[in-house]
């Protein structure tokens, strides 16, 4: 046996995997991982925590509204509803 190159070995291993399974790795849609400084990491973690807490607050408000059977309607004090109650006067 002659020694095989790493490229040949990789192709042989790939062919062997093709024979064993039809499973494939999904294509890489995102860039590979990168190193961050501590400051960048902390900033991202704080932003994620704030977004998570905001989402939790909205969900809690929604669940509470559903439990109390509260309907949220749009309030337009200067809209059509206020026009219905105004008196009609003659300028004469």
N, C-alpha and C positions, 0 to 999 in steps of 0.2 A: 503494500500500500504506500502510495505516494501521499505526502501531506497535502491537505486541501486548504484553499485560501478561505479567509473569513467570509468573503462574498459567496463562494460556493456553499459553504456551511449554512449561511443564512438562507439561501435559496432551497437547499435540501430540507432544512427545518420547516420552512414555509410550505413546501410541497407535502411534507409529512402531516402538518396541521390541516392542509386541505383535504388529505385523505381521511383524517380522523373526524373532523367537524365542519359544518357549514357556517358556524358562527363567525361573525366578523366584528372587528372593533368599529364603533361608530366614527365617522370622520370628525376630525378636530375642527370645531367651529370657532373656538376662541384661541387667543394667543396663549402660549405657554406661560406658566407661572413666572412671576418676576419678584425680585427682592425689593422690599420697601424699607424705608427708614422707620424708626420707632415713631417719629412725629406723624408721618403719613399714616401709619397703622392706627395710631390713637385717633386721629381725625376721622378716618373711615369708620372705626368702631363707634365713635360718638354719633356720627351721622346715621349709622345703621340702628343704633339704640333709639335715637329720637324718632326715626321713621317707624320702628317697631312699636314704640309706645303710642304714637299717634294712631297707628292702625288699630291697636288694642283699644284705645279710647273710643274710636269710632264704632268698633264692633260692640263694645260694652253699651254705648248709647243706643245703638240699633236694637240690641237684645232687650234693653230696659224699655224702650219705646214699644216693642212688640209685646212685652209682658204686661205693660200698663195700657195697651191698646190705644196709644196716642197716635193721632194722624197729624202729620206735618203738612200744613197747607201754606201756599204762598200768601204773604200779607202785603197788600198794596193800598196804603191809606189814601193815595191820590189817584187810584184807579177807578174802574167803572162802578164799584160798589159805593164809593162815596158820592158819586154823581146821582145815584138813585134817591138819596135822602135830601137833596137840596131843594129848597122851595123855588117855585117859578114866580117871579114878580114882574109886574108891568112897570115900565119906566115912566108911564104917563103920570 
